[in-house]
Amino acid sequence: MKKILIANRGEIALRVMRACKEMGIKTVAVYSEADANALHTRYADEAVCIGPPPSNQSYLLGHKIIEVAKLTGADGIHPGYGFLSENAEFSRMVKQAGIIFIGPSAESMETMGSKIGAKQAVRNFGVPLVPGIDEAITDVNEAKKIASSIGYPVLIKASAGGGGKGMRVVNAEHEFEEQIKMAQNEAKSSFGDDAVFIEKYVAAPRHIEFQIMADNHGNVVHLFERECSIQRRHQKLVEEAPSSVLTPQMREEMGKAAVNAAKACNYSGAGTIEFLLDEKLNFYFLEMNTRLQVEHPVTEMITGIDLVKEQINVARGHKLSFTQEDLKITGHSIELRICAEDPANNFLPDIGKLTTYKIPQGYGVRVDDAYEQGMEIPIQYDPMIAKLIVYAATREEAMEKMIQAVDDYHISGIETTLSFGKFVMRHEAFRSGNFDTKFIDTYFKPEMLNEPLDEDEELVAALAAEAFWSKETAVSATTNSNKSFSAWRLNRRQ
Ligand code: MV4
């Protein structure tokens, strides 16, 4: 493979391009009109506009992307995450065009894309499942009997659902029949597939996922776990590796189950097996993601493996460059997703112009981003603007490093989740490792973001406020004057 088209944008496009450049592989960027000046467009060796800003008129147009790959002579396509990264039809089209799709086969994607299909595939491979039914419900009375046998509350899930969509908790038998019918209707209208199944509801689970790498020579390894329980409405905000609750024995057991789940679908490339961990530390298979994930850097930091380079080498037919025995956890890594969202305003998107954008630096500080000072955050795409990743010898040091890196990250012009990251790092529940997927609902309130200012900060805030208000007064008194007063001059006692 001598030239790769990156069918994505933002930080992941740059991330993949950097790996390509280090490998001496040429890169092709595709971009929408909204990304004409984007960094990934400038960083690639070649860049081709594929349409107007809406994703369904640009980054989701598989046939157009393949056409650009042919025109530029790209012999590989890397889909990144999101967009077409788990689209089996696209990976087939790429293969039919004689181009290498850097990812798993269409068959693996399809097996794991259906929650019922994924459970049926892994259940005979020693992968523990949540007690429930692994078939689409056709007979409500039969399902009701099984729900009673596993015990309420139960969870109704849409097989084609994902990210929490299409889930309903049923607390008692008398609700069951109506909830099943509503779940089937909702699944039909949302996903075009009314297949639903039930599972025992695992209250307040932790979300632990295992990174998998598989080559086309029968080698399948896990690269340990990531803790992803700090989520808001199924959107991860803070991830770390390793988890603070896994014992070496649990890690070995879950790692084996993850490898077996990958083998169950003849997996190739980078993938992630998601587990639920209940309060008794029992783990259950949740689903498999057949793509490189946003949070892959924390795994890279504790293993020293460049996952994108491994993906490319697997796609070009190489064996994995390491065995399971070669892999060790060294240190601890934490990632904070920096999103253009206002945590003080229910995390609502807050896009705009980056009037200030200065990233932190230093030993063990990594920023995967895609913006420069002065750039506008386009409204059409995901509000994540960067990932702040820190690495240190211990979890305690990594938390302190994250706090310092957040303080050294200067963004103005938009609100971001930086302050939320600091709130998490300083919270006792997180610091002690005693948290689950309900952390934000349980502990976070917007007023907690206004950390008390220290004395100097108080003074500066007071001076700035006086400068502002006295300027207001001065301007109203000298509306005809076109003199510009510096804030300090305005600040002089009148
Ligand atoms: C569950 C569950 C409790 N019990 N399944 C959420 C999204 C989808 N990936 C599966 N999810 C869940 N499935 C059973 N049987 C709780 C969740 C869940 C969750 C899981 C992982 C991370 C965050 C979550 C937030 C809410 C609910």
Residues whose N, C-alpha, C, O or C-beta is under 5 A from the ligand:
A	BS01	MV4	V130 L155 G163 G164 E199 K200 Y201 V202 H207 Q231 T437
